[in-house]
């Protein structure tokens, strides 16, 4: 009847091994899930930002936020404008007497 202690020790060792493997598998699955969730959140966030930028651009370019075109007055060509005639201006002639310089 001495084998009863060995069976009990072996059973306890098997139970510890089973619990250890279960915890290890749980932690691996949790790390994989966190990585997957972070990737999905990044993609969804990027799509959301791009959607918001696109919506705002459309609103201000083509929607009610677009400025209304106002009529602008363009100068109309008038009848031919007369060319300015050169006026007779007299250019100063050098004087015969020199002027003193300070």
C-alpha positions in Angstrom: 0.0 0.0 0.0 3.0 2.3 -0.3 2.0 3.1 -3.9 -0.8 5.4 -2.7 1.5 8.3 -2.1 3.2 8.0 -5.5 -0.2 8.1 -7.3 -1.2 11.1 -5.3 2.1 12.9 -6.1 1.8 12.0 -9.8 -1.8 13.2 -9.9 -0.9 16.5 -8.3 2.0 17.0 -10.8 -0.4 16.3 -13.7 -2.9 18.8 -12.3 -0.1 21.5 -11.8 1.1 20.8 -15.4 -2.5 21.1 -16.7 -3.0 24.4 -14.9 0.3 25.8 -16.0 -0.4 25.0 -19.7 -3.9 26.5 -19.4 -2.5 29.7 -18.0 0.2 29.9 -20.6 -2.3 29.3 -23.4 -4.6 32.0 -21.9 -1.9 34.6 -21.8 -0.8 33.8 -25.4 -4.4 34.1 -26.6 -4.8 37.4 -24.7 -1.6 38.9 -26.2 -2.8 37.8 -29.7 -6.2 39.4 -29.1 -4.7 42.6 -27.9 -2.5 42.8 -31.0 -5.5 42.1 -33.3 -7.6 44.7 -31.4 -5.0 47.4 -31.7 -4.6 46.8 -35.4 -8.4 47.0 -36.0 -8.6 50.1 -33.9 -5.8 51.8 -35.9 -7.5 50.9 -39.2 -10.9 52.1 -38.1 -9.4 55.3 -36.7 -7.6 56.0 -39.9 -10.7 55.4 -42.0 -12.7 57.7 -39.6 -10.2 60.5 -39.9 -10.1 60.3 -43.7 -13.9 60.2 -43.8 -14.1 63.3 -41.7 -11.6 65.2 -43.8 -13.4 64.2 -47.0 -16.8 65.2 -45.5 -15.5 68.6 -44.4 -13.8 69.2 -47.8 -17.1 68.4 -49.6 -19.1 70.6 -47.3 -16.9 73.6 -47.8 -16.3 73.0 -51.6 -19.7 71.9 -52.8 -22.1 72.1 -49.9 -23.9 74.8 -48.0 -20.6 76.0 -46.6 -19.3 77.0 -50.1 -19.1 80.7 -50.7 -21.7 82.0 -53.0 -20.3 83.3 -56.3 -20.8 87.1 -56.5 -20.9 88.9 -59.7 -17.8 90.8 -60.4 -17.7 93.9 -62.6 -15.2 93.6 -65.3 -14.1 96.8 -67.0 -15.6 97.0 -70.4 -13.4 98.3 -73.2 -14.3 101.9 -74.1 -14.0 103.5 -77.4 -10.5 104.2 -78.6 -8.7 106.4 -76.2 -6.7 109.1 -77.8 -3.0 108.7 -77.6 -1.3 111.4 -75.5 0.4 113.9 -77.7 3.9 114.8 -76.8 4.0 118.3 -75.5 6.8 120.7 -76.4 8.9 120.8 -73.3 12.0 122.8 -73.2 15.1 121.0 -71.9 17.3 123.2 -69.8 20.3 124.5 -71.7 23.7 124.7 -70.1 24.5 128.2 -69.0 27.6 129.9 -70.1 28.6 130.8 -66.5 29.6 128.1 -64.3 27.8 127.7 -61.0 29.9 127.5 -57.9 29.8 124.2 -56.0 30.0 124.2 -52.3 
